[in-house]
Amino acid sequence: MRSIELLTEEMLSLPSISRALLAEKLIERIELATDPLIQATWTTEGKNAFKSAASRHF
């Protein structure tokens, strides 16, 4: 298994739109079942980050 440092380096070398998609997917997977408000907030943040990156046409 690759180290977090190596994965981070690889992911940061991706184009902006790919990083935004990855961030959205990671945020969707966060287990915050104990607080639905926090889960909804993070989901919204991820979607907003993706939309912002996509609108820049990277």
C-alpha positions, 0 to 999 in steps of 0.5 A: 500500500502506498503511503499517504505522502505519496498518494498526496503528492500524486493527487496534487499533481492532477489537474484542478478539475480532477482534484475537485472531483476527487475531493467531492468523492472523498467528502461523500465517503466521510462517515458522519452519521452521528450528525446529519447537519455536518454531513450535509454541510460537507457534501455541499462544500464538496459540490460547491468546490467542484462547481467552482473548479468546473466553471474555471474550465481547467 
